[in-house]
Amino acid sequence: MRPTLYEFAGGRPAFLALAEAHHARCLADPELNHPFSHPGLHPQHAERLADYWAEVLGGPTRFSETCGGHSAVLLMHSGEGDLTDLGRRFYECFVAAMDDAGLPADAEFREAMRAYMRAAVAEMLRYPDEPPPSGLPMPNWSWDGAVAR
């Protein structure tokens, strides 16, 4: 049986490294710096982000159990107006952070990860003026794309 993207990446240590590398790249970006450095950012942001990505990509449900699930993430990012450029920058930081974190260079793995992030950014940008619906299920992403829960 094929491993999940989470398992193939290297599990929790790989996702912590990815989230930390991504956070560092966002801090270095002149436009993303503000949302990633403001005082209201949770002190364990990188760990929570790692748990979120891990859960979506086949890992444990730690994020849903401790942080409120998918609708809570969308709500944090909604109502901010058009963030298309920030979404593009976020995606670019994610792609570069995979190298920084030493994730596997396997072409199929990298494309699955990029496809997930393109879909995730598009979903985050769906709520520029209003909150998302509550109770949305966590996304579930595999080698072949989105999987219904």
N, C-alpha and C positions, 0 to 999 in steps of 0.2 A: 504494500500500500504506500502511496506517495505521501511524504510528510506535508504538514501544513506549511504555509509561508512562514509562520512563526517558528516552527521547528527547523525549517531549512535555514532560516536566518541565523539561528543560534540561540533561540529562546530569550529569556528575560535579560541576560547580560547584553545580548546584541541589541535589544530594543531600548535598553537604558542608554547604551552608547549612541544609538541612532538619535534618540530624543535629545541627549546632551549636545551632540554635534549639530543637530538641527537648531537648537536653541542658540548656540554660539553663532551660527551663520545668520540667524535672524537678528541677533544683537548687532552684528557687524553690518547689516543692511541699513542704509540711511532711512528708508521708509518703514521697515519693520521694527526698527530699534525701539520706537516709542511704545507700541503695544506689548513688546517683550521686555521692557525695562521699567514700566510704570509701577508705582508702589502697591497697587492693588493686585498684582500678579501673585498667585499662590506660591508660597515658598517651595513647595514640592512640584512645581509645574512640570519639570522635565520627567519626573517619576510618574506623574499622572498621565502625561502624554504618552509615555512608553507603555503604560498599562492600557490606555485606550487603543493605541495602534495594535498592541499585542492581542487584545481581545478580538478586535475586528479581523485580524489576520490569522486566527486559529488558536490563539493562546487562552490562558485562563480568564475567567470572568471577573477578575479583580476590580476593574474599573467600574463595572455596573454595580458591584456589591458595595463599593465605598464612595462613589462619586455621583451617583444619580442617573447614569445611563446616557443614551444618545441624545434625547431631547434636551437634557441639561447642557450638553456641549453645544448644540445648535443655539440654544437660548443665550449662552455666553457670547456668541458671535453674531447675534441678530440685532436688527434695529440700528445699525451703524451706517446705513446708506450704502452707496456703491463702493464696494471694496475689491473690484475686479483686479486692479493693479496689485494690491496687497496679496490677493489670492495667487496671482502669477508668481510673485516674488516668493511666497511661502512654498509653492510647488518647486521652484528652482532651488531653494535652500534644501528642501527634502531630497531632491535628486543628488545634489552635491554631498549632502550629509551621509548618504549611503556609502560613498567612498571614504569619507572621513572616519566613519564608524567601522570600517573594514567588513561591511556586509559582503556576502558572496557576490562575485562578479558574473555569475551565471546569467546569460542573456535572457532566458525565459523568466527567471526570478526577478531580474531588474525590470523587465517589461510589466510583469504582474504588479510589482510595487508601484511603478509609475502610473499604471492604469488605475489602481486604487486611489492614489493621491489626486489624479485628475478628477475622478468621480467625487472624492471627498471635498475637494475645493469647490467644485460646482454645486454640491449640496449646501455647503456653508454659505455660498453667495445667493441662495434662493430666498433668503429672508432679510432683505436690506431694510425694510421698513416696519415689519411686524414680527411678533414672536412665532416660532414654529409650533406645530401641534404638540401637545404633550403625549407621553406614552409611546413615542416612536421606538421600534425595536432597534437594537444595535445592528449595524451593518455586519455582514459576514462575507468576507472576501476570500476567494481561493485562487489557484493558479489560472482558472478559467473565468474569473470575474466575480461579480456579485452572486451570492447564493441566498435563496430565500430561507428564512429561519422557520 
